[in-house]
Amino acid sequence: MTLQEAISAHGQVFVVCDRNVEAFARMLGDYPLLAIDTSEELKTMDSVLSICRWLLEGGAGRDALLLAVGGGITTDMAGFAASIYKRGIAYGNIPTTLLAQVDAGIGGKTGVNLDSYKNILGTFRQSEFTFILPDVLRSLPKREFLSGAAEMLKTFIIRNDHNDYARAVKLFHGYAVTGKSPADSAEGLKELSALIQDASGVKQEIVDADPLERGERRKLNLGHTWAHAIEWWQRAGSSGEPHGPCLSHGEAVAVGIVQAARKGEELGISEKGLAAKLKADFEACGLPTELPCTEAELESAMHKDKKAEGDRIRFVLPVRIGKVTVKLL
């Protein structure tokens, strides 16, 4: 099925897009369109309710399709709005960032932040479809591109079929050094597309086996216990004042993965030297690897994260590249 066939299968279509890709979104057809500003500060219930009000004012019925065009914040908020508007309408995703193409736009997790805590409010609601178009990554800024690289590398640390991890490190290292995006050449785009397909396929298989995150899907949170706490600390933290400059979500995930490997080595779970290897590989890809604050400053947020149970925290720890394990500590 083509993208246009998937969209036209619905009588009513409404498009929510990141303002940065509005021109692309308008090329999809003459549909009602809401362009929104996106940031972690705007990823709130108020923004979701604004989408719902727009749908209501536009006469969207229960048979309508809400099409999300943009990065992970856009797909998260639009998916959440679709899941609660009139008790649920269909939605589809066209992710336009690398991070969304390999992670956020796949799997049916929706969510927004609450009082600076990451994705505390949300639902599980599978999209009707997700169309991945690697060509749109040509215009993606370098930092945002490499932020998505962190989520791709995370996926291949969980499962490393076809030596995907090493292939991805080589590809992104080249971009970090030369500044030439792999999406800008036919050869680079072919390799990038293959890696996107493999990464999205890994995530989709895990989601299909565990759609509500009761077991296997928890592995996809590798690095996120620290990442979400870092994002909380950056927005306000215990001081109530924002800290800067800020790491992006993908950059925070990269830091979190290295921290997870260090903890794994301390516990005798991770291969010796794994943390040092991941640190070197991520830095070669232009990604940060060290906490922007002390770990003690993150403890409050880590205990309020969705992955906490009582006074314990569920950590995803890498055993080696291609295998992770989940521990409640």
Helices and strands as residue ranges (DSSP letters): H 3-8, E 13-18, G 19-21, H 22-26, E 33-36, H 45-57, E 65-70, H 72-84, G 85-87, E 90-95, H 98-99, I 100-104, E 109-114, E 117-124, E 129-130, G 134-139, H 142-158, G 161-163, H 164-178, G 182-184, H 186-209, G 216-221, H 224-235, H 249-266, H 274-284, G 295-298, H 299-304, E 308-309, E 312-320, E 323-328
